[in-house]
């Protein structure tokens, strides 16, 4: 009988502890899941340069107007001006890394592009480089210029 009472006491103690843990963890877990939906994946210029230096497969999308793209761009970048994004989804791969950049005021346009691709079209491999072309140039990283030949 004493053995059974100890078992019940231990059982109720464990159930109570589990319920307490659930009550404490549940709000934090649901808030974190909600916040995660609003998070924009970002990449620093240093990280992108690392990918390029190590020959990792990465698609870089320049969202600036074509004229600015031709003047100076990141190595290997593709030009898809923001106004033409919806018309050019077929050239944005759904596998591998895709990095978006521009020279957008307060990164509003680039975040809009990110949300369009992620939320409206289901892309899961998208990240933005918030520092944009200016951040790349400040670090004196290599660039390309002129009309792209490929």
N, C-alpha and C positions, 0 to 999 in steps of 0.2 A: 504494500500500500504506500509506504514512504517513497519507494522507487517511482511509482506512478505519479505521485504528487510532485516529485522533483522534475519528472519528465514534463508534466503539464506546465509547471512554473517556467522551465527553460523554454518550452515551446511558446508560451505566451510572451515571454521576454523577447525572444527572437522575432516573433510576429510584430510586436510593438516597435522594436527597433527598425524593422524593415518598413513599417508604415511611416514612422518618423522620418526615415531617410527619404522615402518617396515624397512626403510632404515638403521637405526642404529642397530636394533636387528638382522636382517637377516644374516649378515656375522658372527656375534658371535654365532648364533644358529647353522648355518651349520658347523662352525669350531668345536663347541662343539660336535655335532653329529659325525663328522669325528673322532675327538680325542677319543670319547667314544669307537669306534670300536677297537682302538689300546690299550685300557686300559686292563691290566691284573688284575683280581680280586685277592686280597691277604688277608691273615689271619695271625695275629700275633700268636706266641706260647701261649701267655696269653689268647687270644680269643679261640683258639682251646682247651686249658685246661679247660676253662669255659664251653665249649660245653660238654666235657667229664665229668666234675664234675657234671653237671646238667643232665646227662643221655640223652642228645639230640642225635637224630639219625644223625650220621655223618660217612661217609665212608672215611677212611684214606688210601691213596695209597702211598706206599714206592717205589720210582722209582730206588733205588740203586740196585746193584747186590745182588743176593740171599744170598751170604756169609755174606755180611755186614748186611743185614736184620736180619739174624739169630743171629748175634753177639749182636745187640742192636737195638731196634725199638720203635716207639711210641706205647702206649697201643692200642690194637685192630687193628693195621695197617695190610693191605694186601700187600703182595709182588707182584709187577708187574714191573720187571726191564724195564727200558726205551726201551731196544731192543725188548721187547716182548709186548709192549703196544698195537699195532694193532691187535695182535692175541688174546688179552684178553679183548676186549671191552665188551663182554657179562657179565663180572663180575663187571663192573662199572655201578652202577645204574644211571638212568636218572632222578630220583626224589630224593629229600633230598640233603643234603650238601655232596660234595665230595672235599676232601682236598688232594692235591698232595704235596709231599715233597721229598727231596733227600739231597745229599751232593755235589751239582753240583758247579763247578767253575763258578763264576759270574752269577749263576742261568740261564745260557743259556739253558741247557738241560731241566730244569723244565718248562721254558717258551715255549720251543719247544713242550713239551708234552701238555701243556695247549692249545697251538694253534692247535695242531692236534685234540684234543678232541673237542674244541669249533668250530673251522672253518671247519675242514674236516668231523667231525662226528655229528655236531649239538648239542653238550652238552651245556646246559645253567646253570648248577649247579656246575661248576668247579671253584675252587680257589686254589691258591698256598700258601705255607708257605715259603717265601723267606729265612727265618732264618735257615731252614732245621733242620736236626738232631743236628747240632752243637748248634744252638740257643736254642733248646729244652734242651739239656744237660747243657748248661751254666746256665740255670735257675733252674737246679736241679729238673726238672719235672720227674715223674715216667716213667720207660721204661720196656720193656719186652725183653726176650732173648730166644734163642733156637728155635727148630722147632715148628711151630704153629700146634696145634692139632685140630682146627675146620675146 
